[in-house]
Amino acid sequence: MSGDPLALALALAFAETIPPLQTIVGVTPATLARSLTAVVGLFVAYQAFRGYRRNDSRPMLFLGLGIFLVTALPFVVTTVLAGPLGASDAAAVLAWTILEILGLGSILYALTGA
């Protein structure tokens, strides 16, 4: 190791600003549970969409859309998009809530008025 104080000072100054080459992503049990919910929701929504195509049933279309909006899309928006984009927790919760309201409204429409 050289004894050059300038090189040592530069190395220490840039050591905190240079991001590491590898990052460790921690997956919590909550994230695993939410991802499992999203996968099952996608499967159920797909089955409802198949029912819509097979029987040309509008209620099945809105039921599938509602299940997708309640289960899969909030996971994608809050976990996959909001985290890496640096959105605040309030924005993520707001997006989650809006998607749940739209999804439940679609399910309600499918069950009562389609």
Helices and strands as residue ranges (DSSP letters): H 5-15, H 29-55, H 58-67, I 68-72, H 73-75, I 76-82, H 83-85, H 89-112
